[in-house]
Amino acid sequence: MNGELLLVLALLAAAIALFAIGRPRMDVVAVLVVVALPLTGVLTVPETLAGFADPNVILIAALFVVGEGLSRTGVTYRLGDWLADRAGASATRLIVLLMLSVALLGAVMSSTGVVAIFIPVVLSIAARTGMSPRQLMMPLSFAGLISGMLTLIATAPNLVVDAELQRHGNEGFDFFSVTPFGLVVLALGIGYMLFAQRMLGDGGAGVATASRRTFRTLVGDYGVDRRTGRYLVGSGSPLVGVPLSGIVFDDAPSSVLALERRRFLRGTSLATSGDATVARGDTLVLDIAPGATELARLHLEEVDLPGDFFESYSRQVGMAEVMVAPDSAAVGRSVRDLRFRTEHDLTVLGVRHAGHAADSGFGDQRLRAGDTLLVTGGWDAVHRLQEAKRDYLALDLPAEVDEVAPAADRAPFALASVGVMVLLMVTGVVPNVIAGLIGALLMGLSGAITMPAAYRAIHWPTLLLIAGMLPFAQALEVTGGIDLAADALLSAFGDAGPRVLLMALFATTAVIGLFVSNTATAVLMAPIAITTAEHLGVSPYPFAMIVILAASSAFMTPVSSPVNTLVVEPGRYRFGDFVRVGVPFTAIVLVVSVFLVPILLPY
């Protein structure tokens, strides 16, 4: 063993130790590696920084943007709503549909992001059905991990292993190369969790209920539910073609809160902007009902107002409670004089003074400092009003803000963008990185995501981690470390046959993944696996695939993956819960992988 290899191994050991203790952050450790490697003299500065130019780093950034586009258009939340409706009160059906839904979404977007999105959905379903979150959160995290085994782009380690294959002069994996294995593991995972969730029990008290107010409580506090009605616009109505800001009623202080419209292929939308124009078949949401004579004159027919009407549109239209500031220009003026719809693109739903809500006629009520207004409109408009601190002090936003889909009407275009990206990757017309960038650009062109949102969507620590750890593989190869590790594996297990070697590679990868991120583990293990195959004179593909499957098998501890960490608190899990449930399933995946991989990918 030469001195340079000892230096690299010492640096690797230090990095693993820092990863294990969690200080400093993993991305900071990666930057320290980038700084330290050139100082060893093993790699030059350009060689060390080559990871930042790796196509897979760019592809992963593009996939973060694509995933955020799906989230902003509400595709993920709509899937959650569908899940809640279809599952009903059946725990078995709920777990099956939950794991299938999470795995499906995680195949094309960040599994961590998918699990984060589904946590409030699962908590809501648990509260509705009476199930314990403990019985649902671990199936959620397991499905998120298994989603990494469904497509080549599902998780960063897959792309790292694929890049290593190509660096050794082999063709990379296809988009669906990993899918057959992932589908088998997913089926096993669903069956396993139907049994294992009983082991988790209810854990005593459930998760505490959030104290944040909701649309329903705000609407009730301001008496909006007692005054509001919905009215269908008939074909002969004189309101057809009139903007909301121009509608005036003769016999009552009625005001238009919103316009509800059914759209072809886009479901139902709610508009609050003053320039929204009324069309035949629209439904007007009015505060204080006009008289029967006025309704007949305007050809308005009252229709039912569901109790959850405002909540059902919470991802399209926002709501907030704001207080009139002491030095506000609104003091002494009426709500009508403030022209909220024109000035702020928001509608005032109600007013409270000294803790009491005005039942009617609040439009002409003079405002005082400390009065609160309930306003509704686009979430962007709500956030802009938050910035107008001189006149209005925004109180806490309702809980529904966590599920906002600011570009809900762009959902079909977001799905089409993902479809184009996947089609390009499957057909191989362009390199995967170009297909990913095309998908991200289509998301932007369709309005599914804005540039600021795209930059926020990219998880920069992940990119730094990958780019910083990639040079380790080259450093180990240059100093002979990869060959040394491959020879050690062959010496220990070579005589027992390739399947035993695959088992050893899987176990080693899974164990390292207990202390190091699965991406960093893939960076270290992929070259060892491929070099081992080369020394044996067999195909490198089964050895590379076993690393992919093992890297996603981070089921054993709550710190093995961010996906597990996310569900610890809402599921009220202890470290031992993951060990008790995760270790047996990891063993199952190991046995199945070692059995299947050589069959589908011969040596």
N, C-alpha and C positions, 0 to 999 in steps of 0.2 A: 504494500500500500504506500503510494508516494505522498510527499508532503502536501502537494496541491489538493489531492483528494481528501486528506485529513482536514485541511482548512475548509473545504466545501462541506464536508460532513459535520464539522463543528458548527458552521453557520446554519446548516439545515437543522441540526439538533436544537440550536438556540431558537430558531424560528418556530419549530414545533412546540418547544417549551412555552414560548410567549403565546402561541395560539391556544395552548391548553389552559393557561391561567387567565387568558382573556384580557391581558394588559400588556402593552397598549392595544388599541383596536387592530383588527386583522389587516385593514388597509394600510395602517401606519407601519405594521410589521413588514408588509410587502414593499413599502417605500424604503425601509431600512435595508432590506435585502438588495434592492436596486442600487443603493449607495455603497453597500459593503462588497458586493461581488466584484466590481472592477478593482477594488483595493486589494483583492487576493491575487490579482494578476492572471487569473484563470480565463476571464472574459474581458474583452475590450468594452468601452462605454457604448459604442453602437450595438454590439452584440447583446449587452445587458438591456438596452432600451428597445430592442427589436420586438419585445412583447407588446409594446404600445401600438405597433404597426401590424399586429397579427389580424388577419381578416375576421377571425372569430370574435375578437374584442369588439369590432365595429358591428358585427352581426348581433351580438348580445345587446348592445346599446339600442339597435334598431328594434329588437324584439321587446324591449322595455317600453318603447314608444307605442308599438302595436298593441301591447297588452293594456296600456293606459287608455288607448282609443276605445277598446272594448268596454273598459270600465266607465269612461266618461259618457258613452252613449247608452249606458244602462243595460247592455247585453247581459252582464253578469248578474245584476240585480233582478232582471226579468227571469233569468233562469232560477234564481232563488225563490221568486214568487211562484213560479211554476212548480218547483219542488214542494213548496209548502201546500199548494192546492192538491197535488196529486198524491202526496204521502198520507194526508189525512191524519188519523190517530194511530196508524199502524207503525210500530217501531221497526219492524222488519223492512217494510216498504220504504220507510224514511231512510234507513241506513243504506239500503241498496241504491236508491235514487241519489242520495247525497254523495256517495262515493263515486258513482258513475258521472255525475255532473261535475264534480271537482276534478276528476281525472280527465274528463273531456276538455275542460277549459285549460287545465294545467298543461295539456299537450301543446298548446300554442301560445301560452303566456306564462309569466313567472308564477311558479307554484306558491311562492311566499305571498305574492299579491293576491292570488286566488283564495288562499286560506284566510288572509286578512279580510277580504271582502265577505267571505261566508260566515265568519265568526258572529257578527250581529244577526245574520239571517238564522243561524242555528240557535242562538240564544232566544230569538223571538219564537221560533218553532217549539223549542223546549218549554218556554213559558205557556204557549198555547196548548200543547199536548199534555203537559204535566210530566214529561220525561226529564230526567236529570241531565244537565249539560255534560256531566262526566261520561255518560254513555254515548255521547255524540261527538265530542271534541276530538277524541283519539281516532275514531274512524275518519274524521275530517283531515287530520294531519297525515294519517297513513295514505289516504287517497292522494293528497298533495305530493307525497314522496313518490308514490307509484306512477303518478302522471309523468315523471321524468323518464320513465321507461317506455313511453308510448310513441314518441317521435324523436327524430334526431335533434330537433331544435328545442325540445321541451326543457332542457336544463343545461347549464354551462359545462358540466363534466362530459356530457356526450360530445359536445363540439371540441373540447380539449382532446379527447381520445381520437376523434376523427381526424383532427389536425396532425396528431402524432403519427397516425397511420400514413397520411400523405407525406409527412416529412421523411418517412422511411422508404419512400418510393412506391407505396401501394395506392390503389384507388381507395377513396373514402367510402364510408357507408352510404347507402341510399336513405332517403327521408324516412321510409317506413321499415328500415332494416331491424330496428329494435322493437317494432310494434308487436310481432307475434309473442315475444317473451313478456312484454308488458301486459298484454291482454290476459295471458295465463296467470301472471302474478296478481293482476287486478281481480280476476275471478276468485283466486285463492284468498286474496285480502278481504273481499266482501264476505265470503263464507267464514273466514276466521273471525272477523269482527262481529258477525252475528252471534258467535259463541262468546268471544272474549269480552264484549261490552257488558255481559252479565257479571264478569269478574270485577268490573270497576265499581259496581253498585251506585248508590246515589250520593255517597260522600257526605252525608249529613245535610246541612243547610245548603240550599241552592245558591246560585250567584245573586248577589244583591242587585236589586232593581235600580236602574239608573235614576238619578234625581232630576235629570234635565227635563224640562217641560216639552211637550209634544204639540203638534198641530191641534190634536183633539182637545187638550187642556186649554190651549190659548183661545181656540174658537169658543169653548165653553165659558172661559173667564170674561170674554168680551161680549157675550150674548149673541154672537154672530149666528149660532145655530138656531136661535129662536126667531131671527129676523129674515134669514136668507131663504130664497126659493129659486127653482130652476124653471125656465120658460122656453118652450120650443117655438122657434120663429117659423110662422107659416109662409106659404108661397106669396100671398098677397100683402105681406107686411110692408108698411112704409119705411120700416127700419132697414130693409135690405139695401146694401150699398152705403149705409151710414157708418162712419167710424165710431168707436165706443165713446170717444171724447165729445161727440156731437149729439148723443142721445139725451133727450130731456123728456121728462114725464109731466103731464099737466096737472094731475090730481093728487100727487103724493111726493114727499121728499125722497123718492126712490133714486138709487144710483146703481150703475152697472159695476159689479165687482170683477166679472170675467166673462169670456166668451169660450164656450166649449164646442169643439168641432171634431167630427169624425173624418179621418183622412184615409184614403185608399192605401193599404199595405203598411200604414204607420200607426194604426190604432187611433186612439182619441187624444187630442191635445187641448190644452187650456191656454188661452191668450189673455193677458191683462194690459197690454200696451194700448195707449189711447188711439193709435192709428190703425188698430186692427179693425177691419171692415166686416160688417154683418152680412151673412149670406143665408139663403133659404136652407132650412134644415139645421142651422146652428142652434145652440141652446144658450140662452143668456142666464147668468147667475146674478140675481138682483138682491140688493139689500133693501128691505121693506117692500112689500108687494103693492103694486098699483091697484086701483079699484077695478071691479069687474068690467065697467064700461071702457076704461082705458085699455085693459087687456084685450077686449074684443076689437077695439079700434086698431090696435097695433098687431092683431092676429097673433097673439101670444097665448100659448096653451101651457098651463102648469103641468110639470112632470115631477116625479118623485126625486127627492134629494136624499141620497144615501147618507147614513150616519158617518161614514168614513170618506165622504166626498173629498175634502181637502187633503187628507192623508194620501188618497189614491193618486194625487198629482204632485206629491211632495218632491219627486225627482225632476219635475219639469218647472214647477213654480215654487218660489220660496216664500217664507213667512218670517217675520221678526217683530219683536216688541222694542220700540224705541221710546226714549224719554226726552221730553222737551227740555233743553238746557236752560240754565238761568238767564244767560245773555242771548238766547236764541232770537232770531228775527221772527220766529213763529209766535212768540208771546203776544197775546192780545189780538191775534188774528184767528179767523175761523179756518176749519179744515178746508172748506170750499175755496177760501181765498188763497190758500197755500198752493193750490193747483198741483197736488202731488203727482198726478198722472203725467202732467206735462213736464214738470220740473225734474222729477226723479224716476219717472217710468214705473211708479208704484201706485197701488190703490190702498186707501185707508179703509180697513175693515171695521175698526171700532176705536173708541176713545175711553179711557178710564181716568177719573178724577177723584182724588182722595180715596182710592181703593174701590170706587164704584163705577160700573160700566154704564155708559149712556145707552138706553134702549133704542131710541129713535131720534132723529133730528140732529145727530151729532155733527153733521156737516156744517151747521150754522153756529155751533158752540164755540165760544171764544176760549182759546187755549191759555193755560197758565204754566209757569215753570213747574216741572215735576209731573205734569200730566204725561200719560203714556199712550202711545198710538200702536195699534196692531196694523202692520202693513203687509201687503203681498205683492208679488211680481216676480220677475226673473231673478234667479239667485245672484247673477252678476249685479243687478240693480240693488239688491239687498246689501251686497258687500260694498258697493259704492256709497250707499247711505251710511254704512258704518264709518266711512272715512270722513263724513261731514260732521266732525265732532263739535264744531262751534255751535251748531244748531240742534243736533240730535245726538243723544248718547245711546248707542245700541246696547241693549241688555243681552244676556246669553241667547245665542241662536238655538232654536228647537233641536231636539235629537235627530230629526229627519235630515239635518244638514250632512250627517255622516253618510247618507245614501244618495247624495245628489248625483244626478246624471245631467250635467249642463248641456249636453249635446244629444239629448234623447232622440230627436227627430233625425239624427244622422246614423242611427243604428243600422239600417239596411246597407248604407254605404260602408260602414265599418266592417260589417260581415263580408261584403264584396271585396274589400281591400285584403282581408285575411285570406279569402278564397283565391284571389289572384296570387298572393305571396306563396301560399301552399302549392298551388298549381305549378308555379315557376320552379319551386324547389323539387317537386316530385318529378317533373319532366326533365329537369336539368338544362333547360334552355339557357339559363344564365347561372353563374355561381351563386351559392346560397347567400353570400353577403350582399350581392346586388339585389337578389329577390327580397331580402329583408329590408334593404333601403327603399326599394320600390313600394313595399307594403307600408313603411313609415310615411313616405311621401304621399301616398294615396290617402292615408289617414288625415294628413294635413290639408290636402287639396279638397277633401270632402267636408271639411269643417268638423270632423270628429275630435280633433285635438288642435290646440293652439301651440305656437312655438314656445311660449313660457311654460305651458303645461308639459310639452315634450321634454324640455330640458329638466324639469322637476321630476319627470317620470324615470329618467335614467338613474339607476342605482350606482353612483360613481364608486362607492367603496368596493363593490363587486368587480368592476372593471379594473380598478387599481390592484386588487388582489390577484386577478388572473394575469395581468400584464407584469406584475412584480414577481410572480412565482414561476412563470414560464421559463425564464433564463436558468432556473435551477436544473431543469431537465438537460439543457445543453451543457451546463457546467459539470454535471455528473457524467455525461457522456464523454466530454473532452478529457476528464481526469480518470476515466475507466470505472467509475462508480456503477454505472448501469450494467456493464459486463460482469462486474464483481457480484452484484445482487442476483443477476440471472444465473451465474454459475453456482451461487449458493443455493438457489431454488432447485436447480438441476441436481446438485449433489445430494440435497436432502430428499427430494421427491421424484427425481428423474426416472429411477428404476421402477417406480410404482405405476408409471403410465401417465399419459396426458391428462386424464380426468382428475387424478390426484393433484397434479400441478394446477389445474383450474380451481380445484377446491382450495388449495393453499393460497392462490392469488386472491380469490374471493374473500377468504377469511382475513388475509393480511390487509386488504383494502378496507374491509368493514371495520377492523380493529383500529387502523390508523384514523378512519373517519370518526371515531369516538372523540378524538382530541383535535383533529384538524378539519377544516371545512372540506366538503366533498369535492369542491373545485381544486383545492390545493392537493388533495389526495390523488385525484385523477392526474394532475400534472406530474406527480412523483411516480405513480404506479403504471401509467400507460407505457412509457418507454421500457420499463422493466418487463412488462408483459410481452410487448412486441419483440424485444431482444431475446427473451426466453424462447419464443416461438422460432425465431431465426436460428438460434443455437440448436434447437431440436430438428430444424429443417422441415417444419410444418407450416401450415397457413397461420398467419397472425390474427385472422379475423375472430376465431373463437376466443382467443386470449384477450383481444381488445374488448370484445363484447362482455366478457366476464367482469372486466373492470367497470364498464358502464353500469351493469346491473348492480354490482356491489356498491358503487359510489352512491346510488340512489337508495340503498337499503339502510338508511340511517334511522332505524326504528327503535334502537336500544336504549337511548337516554334522551332526556329533554333538551340537552345541549348538543346533540349530534347534528342538528339542523335548525335553522331559524324557523322552519315550518313547525317543528315540535315546540320550540320555545314560545311561539305565539299562543298556543292553546293551553299552556300550563296554568295560567291564572284563571281564564274563564272556565276551564275544566276542573279547577281546584285539584290538580294532580300533584303527586309527590314523585320524587326521583324513582322510587321503587315501583311505581305504577308502570312507568315506561319499561323498566327492566323486566318486570313480570310479564308484560304483554308483548314487548318488542323483541326480546331475545328469542323466544320460541318461533316467532314469525320470521325473524332473520334466518334462523336455521332452516325453516321450510323453504325460503327463497333460495338459500344456498343449494340445497339438495335439488330443487327443481331446475335451477339454472345449470348446475353441473350436468344434469341429465339431458336437458333440452338443447343447450348450446351446441354440443358436438353433432347432434342430429340435424339441426337446421343450418349449422355452419360447419361442415366437415373439415377435419384437419388438413 
